[in-house]
Every structure is written in C-alpha cells, then in structure tokens.
Amino acid sequence: MKNILAIIGLVAVTAAPAAQAADLFSAFTNPNLIVNSGDESALGYLINWKVGDGAEYNVDMGLPFKGTMVKSVTKDEGDTLWFNQTVDLLIQKQSIDVQIDKTTGKTLKELVNGQEQTIDNTPPTIVSQDYTSVTVPAGTFKAIHIVAKTQQDGKDVQIEEWANPKETPMDGSIKMIMTTQGQTITMEMTKFTKMH
C-alpha cells in the first residue's frame, strides 16, 4: 500500500520522494495528454481555468484507506496558475500546491506540505484514448477515456482516467483508477464548481 501512496502523490507515508509522487500525478493530469496533438496552441481552451474552479472526489484504496480529495484553482498570475490538491484519509492529510504554465501545461513549481519539490514533466506513456461516458456520484458525463502506463521505483503502474475538461473544471478529471502490484486506487468526482 505504501508504494501506491507514493506513486500518486496522495499521502506521504513512506520515505519515497514526494516530488516523484506529485510529479507523476501532475504529469498525468497535464492537459497535453488530453489534447495529445503536440500543438501547444491547442491547449488554450483547456487551461482557461478560473480561480474558484474546483472538484471533490471520493478516494478508495481499500479498507481502511478511504477518504476524500479536493482540487481547486487558488491563484491566477497571468501566464501561470496555482492549484491545490488536498487529500484527507484516515491515516494522514497531504496538501500539494502546483504552479503551471497556462500556454504549455508544464509544471513550474510544486510544494508538498509546503516543501518545494524537484519537477519532472515527463508524462506517462499513453496506451489508448477513446471517447465514452462515465457515471460517478457527481453525475453522468461524456468523457475522454485515457489508459496510460509508467514505472515508479521499477514497478509498473497502470493509470486509467475519464476526463471532460469542457464540462467539468480544471483538467476535467471525473474518475481515475491506478493499479500497481495488484493494488488499486479509485477516485470518483462527487461534486464540482466551474466558474464562467
């Protein structure tokens, strides 16, 4: 279980570098993966996030590791945005603040519980991308379904995400499933706020 926590940057309960964990999460939610075109100018409508945009999620890592995650845009600095991701599980709470470049989607700065981290903007490998619908506590949405893979500490990680950045806020993440070493973490959106 500890390896999974380190991989997705949800809870820093091990000695695994929190930077690598947060970088993996940030890389996967990077809008470049949703556009998947290589044309950075195509990102404009995706990174037109507003302060106040936010979403809440149920996080299920198997008993007793259940809790919530809240993501929200906290600051707009013109060319860059800051967002916060806070995960609250029974065992620990973790806060990640991320600064991104609006024109490229690249992570510029990362703070995990206030500690600045080393940044790696290398995205996971996309296995497939298709269009479908997904139902979560927040409702039913049309979504881009992305399957990706990566490695963390020599271990394979598979990531599935259902996203709709037009109808839901920020990166549009509606549901995410991450699997490694036979253990699975599921995150499902429960509600969201999208500023216009």
Contact map, one row per residue, 1 for C-alpha under 8 A:
1111100000000000000000000000000000000000000000000000000000000000000000000000000000000000000000000000000000000000000000000000000000000000000000000000000000000000000000000000000000000010000000000000
1111110000001100000000000000000000000000000000000000000000000000000000000000000000000000000000000000000000000000000000000000000000000000000000000000000000000000000000000000000000000000000000000000
1111111000000101000000000000000000000000000000000000000000000000000000000000000000000000000000000000000000000000000000000000000000000000000000000000000000000000000000000000000000000000000000000000
1111111100000000000000000000000000000000000000000000000000000000000000000000000000000000000000000000000000000000000000000000000000000000000000000000000000000000000000000000000000110010100000000000
1111111111111000000010000000000000000000000000000000000000000000000000000000000000000000000000000000000000000000000000000000000000000000000000000000000000000000000000000000000000000000000000000000
0111111111111101110110000000000000000000000000000000000000000000000000000000000000000000000000000000000000000000000000000000000000000000000000000000000000000000000000000000000000000000000000000000
0011111110000000000111011000000000000000000000000000000000000000000000000000000000000000000000000000000000000000000000000000000000000000000000000000000100000000000000000000000000000000000000000000
0001111111000000000011011000000000000000000000000000000000000000000000000000000000000000000000000000000000000000000000000000000000000000000000000000000000000000000000000000000000000000000000000000
0000111111110000011111111000000000000000000000000000000000000000000000000000000000000000000000000000000000000000000000000000000000000000000000000000000000000000000000000000000000000000000000000000
0000110111110000000011000000000000000000000000000000000000000000000000000000000000000010000001000000000000000000000000000000000000000000000000000000000000000000000000000000000000000000000000000000
0000110011111000000000000000000000000000000000000000000000000000000000000000000000000010000111000000000000000000000000000000000000000000000000000000000000000000000000000000000000000000000000000000
0000110011111111010000000000000000000000000000000000000000000000000000000000000000000000000001000000000000000000000000000000000000000000000000000000000000000000000000000000000000000000000000000000
0100110000111110000000000000000000000000000000000000000000000000000000000000000000000000000100000000000000000000000000000000000000000000000000000000000000000000000000000000000000000000000000000000
0110010000011111000000000000000000000000000000000000000000000000000000000000000000000000000000000000000000000000000000000000000000000000000000000000000000000000000000000000000000000000000000000000
0000000000011111100000000000000000000000000000000000000000000000000000000000000000000000000000000000000000000000000000000000000000000000000000000000000000000000000000000000000000000000000000000000
0010010000010111110110000000000000000000000000000000000000000000000000000000000000000000000000000000000000000000000000000000000000000000000000000000000000000000000000000000000000000000000000000000
0000010000000011111110000000000000000000000000000000000000000000000000000000000000000000000000000000000000000000000000000000000000000000000000000000000000000000000000000000000000000000000000000000
0000010010010001111111000000000000000000000000000000000000000000000000000000000000000000000000000000000000000001000010000000000000000000000000000000000000000000000000000000000000000000000000000000
0000000010000000111111100000000000000000000000000000000000000000000000000000000000000000000000000000000000000101000011100000000000000000000000000000000000000000000000000000000000000000000000000000
0000011010000001111111110000000000000000000000000000000000000000000000000000000000000000000000000000000000000000000001110000000000000000000000000000000000000000000000000000000000000000000000000000
0000111111000001111111111000000000000000000000000000000000000000000000000000000000000000000000000000000000000000000000000000000000000000000000000000000000000000000000000000000000000000000000000000
0000001111000000011111111100000000000000000000000000000000000000000000000000000000000000000000010000000000000101000000000000000000000000000000000000000000000000000000000000000000000000000000000000
0000000010000000001111111110000000000000000000000000000000000000000000000000000000000000000000000000000000000000000000111000000000000000000000000000000000000000000000000000000000000000000000000000
0000001110000000000111111111000000000000000000000000000000000000000000000000000000000000000000000000000000000000000000000011000000000000000000000000000000000000000000000000000000000000000000000000
0000001110000000000011111111100000000000000000000000000000000000000000000000000000000000000000000000000000000000000000000000000000000000000000000000000000000000000000000000000000000000000000000000
0000000000000000000001111111110000000000000000000000000000000000000000000000000000000000000000000000000000100000000000000000000000000000000000000000000000000000000000000000000000000000000000000000
0000000000000000000000111111110000000000000000000000000000000000000000000000000000000000000000000000000000100000000000001111000000000000000000000000000000000000000000000000000000000000000000000000
0000000000000000000000011111110010000000000000000000000000000000000000000000000000000000000000000000000000000000000000000011000000000000000000000000000000000000000000000000000000000000000000000000
0000000000000000000000001111111010000000000000000000000000000000000000000000000000000000000000000000000000000000000000000000000000000000000000000000000000000000000000000010100000000000000000000000
0000000000000000000000000111111111000000000000000000000000000000000000000000000000000000000000000000000011000000000000000010000000000000000000000000000000000000000000000010000000000000000000000000
0000000000000000000000000000111111100000001001100000000000000000000000000000000000000000000000000000000010000000000000000000000000000000000000000000000000000000000000000010000000000000000000000000
0000000000000000000000000000011111111101001000000000000000000000000000000000000000000000000000000000000110000000000000000000000000000000000000000000000000000000000000000000000000000000000000000000
0000000000000000000000000001111111110000000000000000000000000000000000000000000000000000000000000000000000000000000000000010010000000000000000000000000000000000000000000000000000000000000000000000
0000000000000000000000000000011111110000000000000000000000000000000000000000000000000000000000000000000000000000000000000000000000000000000000010100000000000000000000000000000000000000000000000000
0000000000000000000000000000001111111100011000000000000000000000000000000000000000000000000000000000000000000000000000000000000000000000000000000000000000000000000000000000000000000000000000000000
0000000000000000000000000000000111111100000000000000000000000000000000000000000000000000000000000000000000000000000000000000000000000000000000000000000000000000000000000000000000000000000000000000
0000000000000000000000000000000100111111010000000000000000000000000000000000000000000000000000000000000000000000000000000000000000000000000000000000000000000000000000000000000000000000000000000000
0000000000000000000000000000000100111111000000000000000000000000000000000000000000000000000000000000000000000000000000000000000000000000000000000000000000000000000000000000000000000000000000000000
0000000000000000000000000000000000001111111000000000000000000000000000000000000000000000000000000000000000000000000000000000000000000000000000000000000000000000000000000000000000000000000000000000
0000000000000000000000000000000100001111111000000000000000000000000000000000000000000000000000000000001100000000000000000000000000000000000000000000000000000000000000000000000000000000000000000000
0000000000000000000000000000000000000011111100000000000000000000000000000000000000000000000000000000001100000000000000000000000000000000000000000000000000000000000000000000000000000000000000000000
0000000000000000000000000000000000101011111110000000000000000000000000000000000000000000000000000000000000000000000000000000000000000000000000000000000000000000000000000000000000000000000000000000
0000000000000000000000000000001100100011111111100000000000000000000000000000000000000000000000000000001110000000000000000000000000000000000000000000000000000000000000000000000000000000000000000000
0000000000000000000000000000000000000000111111110000000000000000000000000000000000000000000000000000011000000000000000000000000000000000000000000000000000000000000000000000000000000000000000000000
0000000000000000000000000000000000000000011111110000000000000000000000000000000000000000000000000000000000000000000000000000000000000000000000000000000000000000000000000000000000000000000000000000
0000000000000000000000000000001000000000001111111000000000000000000000000000000000000000000000000000000000000000000000000000000000000000000000000000000000000000000011000110000000000000000000000000
0000000000000000000000000000001000000000001111111000000000000000000000000000000000000000000000000000011010000000000000000000000000000000000000000000000000000000000000000110000000000000000000000000
0000000000000000000000000000000000000000000111111100000000000000000000000000000000000000000000000000010000000000000000000000000000000000000000000000000000000000000000000000000000000000000000000000
0000000000000000000000000000000000000000000001111110100000000000000000001000000010000000000000000000000000000000000000000000000000000000000000000000000000000000000000001100000000000000000000000000
0000000000000000000000000000000000000000000000011111100000000000000000001001000000000000000000000000000000000000000000000000000000000000000000000000000000000000000000000000000000000000000000000111
0000000000000000000000000000000000000000000000001111100000000000000000011111000000000000000000000000000000000000000000000000000000000000000000000000000000000000000000000000000000000000000000000010
0000000000000000000000000000000000000000000000000111110000000000000000011100000000000000000000000000000000000000000000000000000000000000000000000000000000000000000000000000000000000000000000001110
0000000000000000000000000000000000000000000000001111111000000000000000011000000000000000000000000000000000000000000000000000000000000000000000000000000000000000000000001100000000000000000000011110
0000000000000000000000000000000000000000000000000001111100000000000001111000000000000000000000000000000000000000000000000000000000000000000000000000000000000000000000001100000000000000000000011100
0000000000000000000000000000000000000000000000000000111110000000000001110000000000000000000000000000000000000000000000000000000000000000000000000000000000000000000000001000000000000000000011111000
0000000000000000000000000000000000000000000000000000011111000000000111100000000000000000000000000000000000000000000000000000000000000000000000000000000000000000000000000000000000000000000011110000
0000000000000000000000000000000000000000000000000000001111100000000111000000000000000000000000000000000000000000000000000000000000000000000000000000000000000000000000000000000000000000001111100000
0000000000000000000000000000000000000000000000000000000111110000011110000000000000000000000000000000000000000000000000000000000000000000000000000000000000000000000000000000000000000000011111000000
0000000000000000000000000000000000000000000000000000000011111000011110000000000000000000000000000000000000000000000000000000000000000000000000000000000000000000000000000000000000000000111100000000
0000000000000000000000000000000000000000000000000000000001111110111000000000000000000000000000000000000000000000000000000000000000000000000000000000000000000000000000000000000000000000111000000000
0000000000000000000000000000000000000000000000000000000000111111110000000000000000000000000000000000000000000000000000000000000000000000000000000000000000000000000000000000000000000011110000000000
0000000000000000000000000000000000000000000000000000000000011111110000000000000000000000000000000000000000000000000000000000000000000000000000000000000000000000000000000000000000000001100000000000
0000000000000000000000000000000000000000000000000000000000011111110000000000000000000000000000000000000000000000000000000000000000000000000000000000000000000000000000000000000000000000000000000000
0000000000000000000000000000000000000000000000000000000000001111110000000000000000000000010000000000000000000000000000000000000000000000000000000000000000000000000000000000000000000000000000000000
0000000000000000000000000000000000000000000000000000000000011111111000000000000000000000111000000000000000000000000000000000000000000000000000000000000000000000000000000000000000000000000000000000
0000000000000000000000000000000000000000000000000000000001111111111100000000000000000000110000000000000000000000000000000000000000000000000000000000000000000000000000000000000000000000000000000000
0000000000000000000000000000000000000000000000000000000001110000111110000000000000000011110000000000000000000000000000000000000000000000000000000000000000000000000000000000000000000000000000000000
0000000000000000000000000000000000000000000000000000000111100000011111000000000000000011100000000000000000000000000000000000000000000000000000000000000000000000000000000000000000000000000000000000
0000000000000000000000000000000000000000000000000000000111100000001111100000000000001111000000000000000000000000000000000000000000000000000000000000000000000000000000000000000000000000000000000000
0000000000000000000000000000000000000000000000000000011110000000000111110000000000011110000000000000000000000000000000000000000000000000000000000000000000000000000000000000000000000000000000000000
0000000000000000000000000000000000000000000000000000011100000000000011111000000000111100000000000000000000000000000000000000000000000000000000000000000000000000000000000000000000000000000000000000
0000000000000000000000000000000000000000000000000011111000000000000001111100000000111000000000000000000000000000000000000000000000000000000000000000000000000000000000000100000000000000000000000000
0000000000000000000000000000000000000000000000001111110000000000000000111111000011110000000000000000000000000000000000000000000000000000000000000000000000000000000000000100000000000000000000000000
0000000000000000000000000000000000000000000000000011000000000000000000011111000011110000000000000000000000000000000000000000000000000000000000000000000000000000000000000000000000000000000000000000
0000000000000000000000000000000000000000000000000010000000000000000000001111100011100000000000000000000000000000000000000000000000000000000000000000000000000000000000000000000000000000000000000000
0000000000000000000000000000000000000000000000000110000000000000000000001111111111000000000000000000000000000000000000000000000000000000000000000000000000000000000000000000000000000000000000000000
0000000000000000000000000000000000000000000000000000000000000000000000000011111110000000000000000000000000000000000000000000000000000000000000000000000000000000000000000000000000000000000000000000
0000000000000000000000000000000000000000000000000000000000000000000000000001111110000000000000000000000000000000000000000000000000000000000000000000000000000000000000000000000000000000000000000000
0000000000000000000000000000000000000000000000000000000000000000000000000001111110000000000000000000111000000000000000000000000000000000000000000000000000000000000000000000000000000000000000000000
0000000000000000000000000000000000000000000000000000000000000000000000000001111111000000000000000011110000000000000000000000000000000000000000000000000000000000000000000000000000000000000000000000
0000000000000000000000000000000000000000000000001000000000000000000000001111111111100000000000000011110000000000000000000000000000000000000000000000000000000000000000000000000000000000000000000000
0000000000000000000000000000000000000000000000000000000000000000000000001111000111110000000000001111000000000000000000000000000000000000000000000000000000000000000000000000000000000000000000000000
0000000000000000000000000000000000000000000000000000000000000000000000111110000011111000000000001110000000000000000000000000000000000000000000000000000000000000000000000000000000000000000000000000
0000000000000000000000000000000000000000000000000000000000000000000001111100000001111100000000111100000000000000000000000000000000000000000000000000000000000000000000000000000000000000000000000000
0000000000000000000000000000000000000000000000000000000000000000000011110000000000111110000000111000000000000000000000000000000000000000000000000000000000000000000000000000000000000000000000000000
0000000000000000000000000000000000000000000000000000000000000000000011100000000000011111000011110000000000000000000000000000000000000000000000000000000000000000000000000000000000000000000000000000
0000000001100000000000000000000000000000000000000000000000000000001111000000000000001111100011100000000000000000000000000000000000000000000000000000000000000000000000000000000000000000000000000000
0000000000000000000000000000000000000000000000000000000000000000001110000000000000000111110111000000000000000000000000000000000000000000000000000000000000000000000000000000000000000000000000000000
0000000000000000000000000000000000000000000000000000000000000000111100000000000000000011111110000000000000000000000000000000000000000000000000000000000000000000000000000000000000000000000000000000
0000000000000000000000000000000000000000000000000000000000000001111000000000000000000001111110000000000000000000000000000000000000000000000000000000000000000000000000000000000000000000000000000000
0000000000000000000000000000000000000000000000000000000000000000100000000000000000000000111110000000000000000000000000000000000000000000000000000000000000000000000000000000000000000000000000000000
0000000000101000000000000000000000000000000000000000000000000000000000000000000000000001111111000000000000000000000000000000000000000000000000000000000000000000000000000000000000000000000000000000
0000000000100000000000000000000000000000000000000000000000000000000000000000000000000111111111100000000000000000000000000000000000000000000000000000000000000000000000000000000000000000000000000000
0000000001110000000000000000000000000000000000000000000000000000000000000000000000000111000111110000000000000001100000000000000000000000000000000000000000000000000000000000000000000000000000000000
0000000000000000000000000000000000000000000000000000000000000000000000000000000000011110000011111000000000000001110000000000000000000000000000000000000000000000000000000000000000000000000000000000
0000000000000000000001000000000000000000000000000000000000000000000000000000000000011100000001111100000000000111110000000000000000000000000000000000000000000000000000000000000000000000000000000000
0000000000000000000000000000000000000000000000000000000000000000000000000000000001111000000000111110000000000111010000000000000000000000000000000000000000000000000000000000000000000000000000000000
0000000000000000000000000000000000000000000000000000000000000000000000000000000001110000000000011111000000111110000000000000000000000000000000000000000000000000000000000000000000000000000000000000
0000000000000000000000000000000000000000000000000000000000000000000000000000000111100000000000001111100000111100000000000000000000000000000000000000000000000000000000000000000000000000000000000000
0000000000000000000000000000000000000000000000000000000000000000000000000000000111000000000000000111110011111000000000000000000000000000000000000000000000000000000000000000000000000000000000000000
0000000000000000000000000000000000000000000000000000000000000000000000000000001110000000000000000011111111110000000000000000000000000000000000000000000000000000000000000000000000000000000000000000
0000000000000000000000000000000000000000000100110000000000000000000000000000001110000000000000000001111111000000000000000000000000000000000000000000000000000000000000000000000000000000000000000000
0000000000000000000000000000000000000001101100100000000000000000000000000000001000000000000000000000111110000000000000000000000000000000000000000000000000000000000000000000000000000000000000000000
0000000000000000000000000000000100000001101000000000000000000000000000000000000000000000000000000000111111000000000000000000000000000000000000000000000000000000000000000000000000000000000000000000
0000000000000000000000000000011100000000001000100000000000000000000000000000000000000000000000000001111111100000000000000000000000000000000000000000000000000000000000000000000000000000000000000000
0000000000000000000000000000010000000000000000000000000000000000000000000000000000000000000000000001110111110000000000001000000000000000000000000000000000000000000000000000000000000000000000000000
0000000000000000000000000110000000000000000000000000000000000000000000000000000000000000000000000111100011111100000000101000000000000000000000000000000000000000000000000000000000000000000000000000
0000000000000000000000000000000000000000000000000000000000000000000000000000000000000000000000000111100001111100000000100000000000000000000000000000000000000000000000000000000000000000000000000000
0000000000000000000000000000000000000000000000000000000000000000000000000000000000000000000000000111000000111110000110100000000000000000000000000000000000000000000000000000000000000000000000000000
0000000000000000001001000000000000000000000000000000000000000000000000000000000000000000000000011110000000111111000111100000000000000000000000000000000000000000000000000000000000000000000000000000
0000000000000000000000000000000000000000000000000000000000000000000000000000000000000000000000011100000000001111111110000000000000000000000000000000000000000000000000000000000000000000000000000000
0000000000000000011001000000000000000000000000000000000000000000000000000000000000000000000001111000000000000111111110000000000000000000000000000000000000000000000000000000000000000000000000000000
0000000000000000000000000000000000000000000000000000000000000000000000000000000000000000000001110000000000000011111000000000000000000000000000000000000000000000000000000000000000000000000000000000
0000000000000000000000000000000000000000000000000000000000000000000000000000000000000000000000111000000000000011111100000000000000000000000000000000000000000000000000000000000000000000000000000000
0000000000000000000000000000000000000000000000000000000000000000000000000000000000000000000000000000000000000011111110000000000000000000000000000000000000000000000000000000000000000000000000000000
0000000000000000000000000000000000000000000000000000000000000000000000000000000000000000000000000000000000001111011111000000000000000000000000000000000000000000000000000000000000000000000000000000
0000000000000000011000000000000000000000000000000000000000000000000000000000000000000000000000000000000000001111001111100000000000000000000000000000000000000000000000000000000000000000000000000000
0000000000000000001100000000000000000000000000000000000000000000000000000000000000000000000000000000000000000100000111110000000000000000000000000000000000000000000000000000000000000000000000000000
0000000000000000001100100000000000000000000000000000000000000000000000000000000000000000000000000000000000111100000011111000000000000000000000000000000000000000000000000000000000000000000000000000
0000000000000000000100100000000000000000000000000000000000000000000000000000000000000000000000000000000000000000000001111100000000000000000000000000000000000000000000000000000000000000000000000000
0000000000000000000000100010000000000000000000000000000000000000000000000000000000000000000000000000000001100000000000111110000000000000000000000000000000000000000000000000000000000000000000000000
0000000000000000000000000010000000000000000000000000000000000000000000000000000000000000000000000000000000000000000000011111000000000000000000000000000000000000000000000000000000000000000000000000
0000000000000000000000010011010010000000000000000000000000000000000000000000000000000000000000000000000000000000000000001111100000000000000000000000000000000000000000000000000000000000000000000000
0000000000000000000000010011000000000000000000000000000000000000000000000000000000000000000000000000000000000000000000000111110000000000000000000001110000000000000000000000000000000000000000000000
0000000000000000000000000000000000000000000000000000000000000000000000000000000000000000000000000000000000000000000000000011111000000000000000000001110000000000000000000000000000000000000000000000
0000000000000000000000000000000010000000000000000000000000000000000000000000000000000000000000000000000000000000000000000001111110000000000000000111100000000000000000000000000000000000000000000000
0000000000000000000000000000000000000000000000000000000000000000000000000000000000000000000000000000000000000000000000000000111110000000000000000111100000000000000000000000000000000000000000000000
0000000000000000000000000000000000000000000000000000000000000000000000000000000000000000000000000000000000000000000000000000011111000000000000000111000000000000000000000000000000000000000000000000
0000000000000000000000000000000000000000000000000000000000000000000000000000000000000000000000000000000000000000000000000000011111100000000000011110000000000000000000000000000000000000000000000000
0000000000000000000000000000000000000000000000000000000000000000000000000000000000000000000000000000000000000000000000000000000111110000000000011100000000000000000000000000000000000000000000000000
0000000000000000000000000000000000000000000000000000000000000000000000000000000000000000000000000000000000000000000000000000000011111000000001111000000000000000000000000000000000000000000000000000
0000000000000000000000000000000000000000000000000000000000000000000000000000000000000000000000000000000000000000000000000000000001111100000001111000000000000000000000000000000000000000000000000000
0000000000000000000000000000000000000000000000000000000000000000000000000000000000000000000000000000000000000000000000000000000000111110000111100000000000000000000000000000000000000000000000000000
0000000000000000000000000000000000000000000000000000000000000000000000000000000000000000000000000000000000000000000000000000000000011111000111100000000000000000010000000000001000000000000000000000
0000000000000000000000000000000000000000000000000000000000000000000000000000000000000000000000000000000000000000000000000000000000001111111110000000000000000000000000000000000000000000000000000000
0000000000000000000000000000000000000000000000000000000000000000000000000000000000000000000000000000000000000000000000000000000000000111111100000000000000000000000000000000011000000000000111000000
0000000000000000000000000000000000000000000000000000000000000000000000000000000000000000000000000000000000000000000000000000000000000011111000000000000000000000000000000000000000000000000111100000
0000000000000000000000000000000000000000000000000000000000000000000000000000000000000000000000000000000000000000000000000000000000000011111100000000000000000000000000000000000000000000000011110000
0000000000000000000000000000000000000000000000000000000000000000000000000000000000000000000000000000000000000000000000000000000000000011111110000000000000000000000000000000000000000000000000000000
0000000000000000000000000000000000000000000000000000000000000000000000000000000000000000000000000000000000000000000000000000000000001111011111000000000000000000000000000000000000000000000000000000
0000000000000000000000000000000000000000000000000000000000000000000000000000000000000000000000000000000000000000000000000000000000001110001111100000000000000000000100000000000000000000000000000000
0000000000000000000000000000000000000000000000000000000000000000000000000000000000000000000000000000000000000000000000000000000000111100000111110000000000000000000100000000000000000000000000000000
0000000000000000000000000000000000000000000000000000000000000000000000000000000000000000000000000000000000000000000000000000000000111100000011111000000000000000011100000000000000000000000000000000
0000000000000000000000000000000001000000000000000000000000000000000000000000000000000000000000000000000000000000000000000000000011110000000001111100000000000000111100000000000000000000000000000000
0000000000000000000000000000000000000000000000000000000000000000000000000000000000000000000000000000000000000000000000000000000011110000000000111110000000000001111000000000000000000000000000000000
0000000000000000000000000000000001000000000000000000000000000000000000000000000000000000000000000000000000000000000000000000011111000000000000011111000000000011110000000000000000000000000000000000
0000000000000000000000000000000000000000000000000000000000000000000000000000000000000000000000000000000000000000000000000000011110000000000000001111100000000111100000000000000000000000000000000000
0000000000000000000000000000000000000000000000000000000000000000000000000000000000000000000000000000000000000000000000000001111100000000000000000111110000000111000000000000000000000000000000000000
0000000000000000000000000000000000000000000000000000000000000000000000000000000000000000000000000000000000000000000000000001111000000000000000000011111000011110000000000000000000000000000000000000
0000000000000000000000000000000000000000000000000000000000000000000000000000000000000000000000000000000000000000000000000001100000000000000000000001111100011100000000000000000000000000000000000000
0000000000000000000000000000000000000000000000000000000000000000000000000000000000000000000000000000000000000000000000000000000000000000000000000000111111111000000000000000000000000000000000000000
0000001000000000000000000000000000000000000000000000000000000000000000000000000000000000000000000000000000000000000000000000000000000000000000000000011111111000000000000000000000000000000000000000
0000000000000000000000000000000000000000000000000000000000000000000000000000000000000000000000000000000000000000000000000000000000000000000000000000001111100000000000000000000000000000000000000000
0000000000000000000000000000000000000000000000000000000000000000000000000000000000000000000000000000000000000000000000000000000000000000000000000000001111110000000000000000000000000000000000000000
0000000000000000000000000000000000000000000000000000000000000000000000000000000000000000000000000000000000000000000000000000000000000000000000000000001111111000000000000000000000011000000000000000
0000000000000000000000000000000000000000000000000000000000000000000000000000000000000000000000000000000000000000000000000000000000000000000000000000111101111100000000000000000000011000000000000000
0000000000000000000000000000000000000000000000000000000000000000000000000000000000000000000000000000000000000000000000000000000000000000000000000000111100111110000000000000000001111000000000000000
0000000000000000000000000000000000000000000000000000000000000000000000000000000000000000000000000000000000000000000000000000000000000000000000000011110000011111000000000000000001110000000000000000
0000000000000000000000000000000000000000000000000000000000000000000000000000000000000000000000000000000000000000000000000000000000000000000000000111100000001111100000000000000111100000000000000000
0000000000000000000000000000000000000000000000000000000000000000000000000000000000000000000000000000000000000000000000000000000000000000000000001111000000000111110000000000000111000000000000000000
0000000000000000000000000000000000000000000000000000000000000000000000000000000000000000000000000000000000000000000000000000000000000000000000011110000000000011111000000000111110000000000000000000
0000000000000000000000000000000000000000000000000000000000000000000000000000000000000000000000000000000000000000000000000000000000000100000000111100000000000001111100000000111100000000000000000000
0000000000000000000000000000000000000000000000000000000000000000000000000000000000000000000000000000000000000000000000000000000000000000000000111000000000000000111110000011111000000000000000000000
0000000000000000000000000000000000000000000000000000000000000000000000000000000000000000000000000000000000000000000000000000000000000000000011110000000000000000011111110011110000000000000000000000
0000000000000000000000000000000000000000000001000000000000000000000000000000000000000000000000000000000000000000000000000000000000000000000000000000000000000000001111111111100000000000000000000000
0000000000000000000000000000000000000000000001000000000000000000000000000000000000000000000000000000000000000000000000000000000000000000000000000000000000000000000111111001000000000000000000000000
0000000000000000000000000000000000000000000000000000000000000000000000000000000000000000000000000000000000000000000000000000000000000000000000000000000000000000000111111001000000000000000000000000
0000000000000000000000000000000000000000000000000000000000000000000000000000000000000000000000000000000000000000000000000000000000000000000000000000000000000000000111111111110000000000000000011100
0000000000000000000000000000000000000000000000001000111000000000000000000000000000000000000000000000000000000000000000000000000000000000000000000000000000000000000011111111000000000000000000011100
0000000000000000000000000000000000000000000001101000110000000000000000011000000000000000000000000000000000000000000000000000000000000000000000000000000000000000000010011111100000000000000000000000
0000000000000000000000000000111000000000000001100000000000000000000000000000000000000000000000000000000000000000000000000000000000000000000000000000000000000000001110011111100000000000000000000000
0000000000000000000000000000000000000000000000000000000000000000000000000000000000000000000000000000000000000000000000000000000000000000000000000000000000000000001111111111110000000000000000000000
0000000000000000000000000000100000000000000000000000000000000000000000000000000000000000000000000000000000000000000000000000000000000000000000000000000000000000111110010111111100000000000010000000
0000000000000000000000000000000000000000000000000000000000000000000000000000000000000000000000000000000000000000000000000000000000000001000000000000000000000000111100010001111100000000000110000000
0000000000000000000000000000000000000000000000000000000000000000000000000000000000000000000000000000000000000000000000000000000000000101000000000000000000000000111000000000111110000000011110000000
0000000000000000000000000000000000000000000000000000000000000000000000000000000000000000000000000000000000000000000000000000000000000000000000000000000000000011110000000000111111000000011100000000
0000000000000000000000000000000000000000000000000000000000000000000000000000000000000000000000000000000000000000000000000000000000000000000000000000000000000011100000000000001111100001111000000000
0000000000000000000000000000000000000000000000000000000000000000000000000000000000000000000000000000000000000000000000000000000000000000000000000000000000001111000000000000000111110001110000000000
0001000000000000000000000000000000000000000000000000000000000000000000000000000000000000000000000000000000000000000000000000000000000000000000000000000000001110000000000000000011111111100000000000
0001000000000000000000000000000000000000000000000000000000000000000000000000000000000000000000000000000000000000000000000000000000000000000000000000000000111100000000000000000001111111000000000000
0000000000000000000000000000000000000000000000000000000000000000000000000000000000000000000000000000000000000000000000000000000000000000000000000000000000111000000000000000000000111110000000000000
0000000000000000000000000000000000000000000000000000000000000000000000000000000000000000000000000000000000000000000000000000000000000000000000000000000000000000000000000000000000111111000000000000
1001000000000000000000000000000000000000000000000000000000001000000000000000000000000000000000000000000000000000000000000000000000000000000000000000000000000000000000000000000000111111100000000000
0000000000000000000000000000000000000000000000000000000000001100000000000000000000000000000000000000000000000000000000000000000000000000000000000000000000000000000000000000000011110111110000000000
0001000000000000000000000000000000000000000000000000000000111100000000000000000000000000000000000000000000000000000000000000000000000000000000000000000000000000000000000000000011100011111000000000
0000000000000000000000000000000000000000000000000000000001111000000000000000000000000000000000000000000000000000000000000000000000000000000000000000000000000000000000000000001111000001111100000000
0000000000000000000000000000000000000000000000000000000011110000000000000000000000000000000000000000000000000000000000000000000000000000000000000000000000000000000000000000001110000000111110000000
0000000000000000000000000000000000000000000000000000000011100000000000000000000000000000000000000000000000000000000000000000000000000001100000000000000000000000000000000000011100000000011111000000
0000000000000000000000000000000000000000000000000000001111000000000000000000000000000000000000000000000000000000000000000000000000000001110000000000000000000000000000000000111000000000001111110000
0000000000000000000000000000000000000000000000000000001111000000000000000000000000000000000000000000000000000000000000000000000000000001110000000000000000000000000000000000000000000000000111110000
0000000000000000000000000000000000000000000000000000001110000000000000000000000000000000000000000000000000000000000000000000000000000000110000000000000000000000000000000000000000000000000011111000
0000000000000000000000000000000000000000000000000000111100000000000000000000000000000000000000000000000000000000000000000000000000000000010000000000000000000000000000011000000000000000000011111100
0000000000000000000000000000000000000000000000000001111000000000000000000000000000000000000000000000000000000000000000000000000000000000000000000000000000000000000000011000000000000000000000111110
0000000000000000000000000000000000000000000000000101110000000000000000000000000000000000000000000000000000000000000000000000000000000000000000000000000000000000000000011000000000000000000000011111
0000000000000000000000000000000000000000000000000111100000000000000000000000000000000000000000000000000000000000000000000000000000000000000000000000000000000000000000000000000000000000000000001111
0000000000000000000000000000000000000000000000000100000000000000000000000000000000000000000000000000000000000000000000000000000000000000000000000000000000000000000000000000000000000000000000000111
